Amino acid sequence: MGGLASVLAPIAFVNETVLRLGRAVGVVAIAVMVVAILIQVFFRYVLGNALPWPDEAARFCMLWMTGLMAPTAFRRGGFVAIDMLERFLPRVLGLSLNLFLLLISLAVLLVAVNIGWSEVTGFGGKFATAALYLPTSFGFDEWYRIPRSWMMASLLVGIILLISVNIELILRSVVTMLGGAHLLPEIPDAAVGAE
């Protein structure tokens, strides 16, 4: 059990550190998404001339925000779950059910990595976005059309982070089943609006 706890500690540390950075980038993505939508509303309804890029920029930010913040929600138990059965079962059976469901989740996520990779490198990833450009010079006279694969990479990154969190949760579940719950580092639960 001590061996599992010692394997779990660095995984928990890496997850906490990477997910903290992901949450920070996710918050920035939400802010940029809101600004893009407000710009679009102003141009469309006040000036009567809709811009082509704000919708795509908001979608880009939303996908990255989801890919970077979903693993934190998974780690903290923030996903919608029906846990009545687990609560009514005896402790060991409930923990066994939880471990079984985590293993199924891991299998699904491992299949999803292939899907995410094909979205980034496949046929659809070879195209560029319709209206998103990145300046490539300080004079803003040269622009690079952002590839669609950059947007779809959010799916792949999110799945990889979910796998890392899932492995941590599996190890936590095994350690808890073996009676070592007191050895587990606590997963911090941020207050609403705080980090």
N, C-alpha and C positions, 0 to 999 in steps of 0.2 A: 504494500500500500504506500509506503514511503517512497518507493521507486516511481510509482504513478504520480504521486504528488510532486516529485522533483521534475518529472517530465512535463507536468501540467504548468508549473510555475513560469518557465520561459514562454510557453505558448500564450498564457494569460497576459504576461507582460507585453509581448509583441502585439497581441490583439488589442489590448487597452491603448497602447501607444498609437498604432496604426488607425484604430477607430476614432481616437481623439482627433487626429489630423483629418480623417475623413469627415467627421462632424463639422470641423471648422471650414473645410472646403465646401461642404454641403450647405452651410449657413450662407456662405458667400454666393453659392449658386442660387439659393432662394432669393437673396437680395437682388442679384442681377436679373433673375427671372421676373421679379415684381417690377423692376425698373423698365425692362423691355416691354412688359404688358402695358404699363402706364404710358410709355411712349407711343405704343400702337393705338391705345384708346384716344390719346390726345390728337394724334395725326389723323386717325380715321374719323372721329366724331366731331372734333373741333375744327380742324382744318379741311376735312373732307377729302383727304388724300392719304390712303393707307400705304404704309411702307412695306416692302417685301420681306425684310429680315427679322423683325421682332418676334413673329410667331415661331420661326425656326430657332431663333436664339433662346426663346423661352422653353421650347421643347428640348433643346440641347442641355440646358441647365437643369430641367426637371429630370431627365434621364440620369445625369451625373449625380444629382442630389439623391435620387432613389438608390442608385448603385452604391453610394458611399454611406448612406444612413440606414439602409435596411439591415446590414449586419449588426449595427448597434441595437436596433430594436429586437432582433433575433436573440442577441446575447443577453439582453435585459428582460426577456420574456414579454416583449411588447407586441408580438404578433397575436392576432385573434386566435384563440384556442378554446376548444371544448374540453375542459379538464375535469368534468364531473366524475367520469368513470375512474380516473386516476385517484381522485380524492376518496372515493368510496371503497376502493380496493385496499387490502392490507398493504402496509408500507413496502414490503419487498416486491409484491406483485405490481404496485403502482410504479415503483422505480424501474422494474423490469419492462413494463409497458412503455415508460418514457424512453428507456434505452433503445427498445425496439423501434419506436417512432423516429428517434434520432438517427438510427442506422438506415432506416428507409429514406429519411431526408438526405442523408449523405449519398446514398445511391442515386437519388434523383439529381442532386447537385453535380455529381460526377458526370452524369449524362448531359447535364446542362452546360458543362464546360465545353463540350464538343459543339453544341449549338451556338454558344457565344463566340467560340473561335471561328466557326463558319460564317457568322454574321460579320465579323471583323475582316476576315481574309477572303471570304467567298465573293460571289458575283455582285451582290449588293454593296459590299464594302469597297468595290472598285470605283464607284461613282462619287462625285462631289455633291455637297449640299447645294440647294438651289440658290440660296441668297446669303450664305455666311462667308465672309471673306476676312482674312487676317492680313494686316499691313506687314510688308516685309522690308520696308525702308522707313527711315525716320522722317522723310519728306512726304510720306503717305502717297507716293506716286507709283508704287508697285504693290500689288495685292495678290494673296494666295487664296485660292478657293478651298475652303475646309473640306476634307474628305468625309464622306458619310461614315467611314470606319472609325473616325475619332468619336463620333456620337455613339456608335454601337459598341465601342470599347467599354462603355459604362456597364453594359450587361456582363461582359466577361470579367471585369474588375469586381463587380458586385458579387458574382457567383464565386469567385476565388476567395473573397473575404468571407462570404457565407460558409464556405467549406472550412476555412480556418476556425471560425466561430463554432461550427458544428463539431469539429474534432475536439475543441476545448470542452464543449458541453457533454460530449460522449465520455471523455476522461473524467469530468466532474461527476457524471452519473455513476460511473464504475466505482470511483473512490467513495462516493456516498453509499452505494450498495454494500461496499466492504466495511462500512462503519467509520470512514475517515472524513466525514463532513467537516469536522473541526479543523482539518488540515488545509482546507480549501481557501484560497484568497477570495475575499469578497468582491463581487462584481458591483462596482459603484453605480448607483442609480441617481442620476442628476435630477435636481428639482426642476420643475417646469420653468423654462426661460433662463435657466442657469447652466453653467458648464463646469 
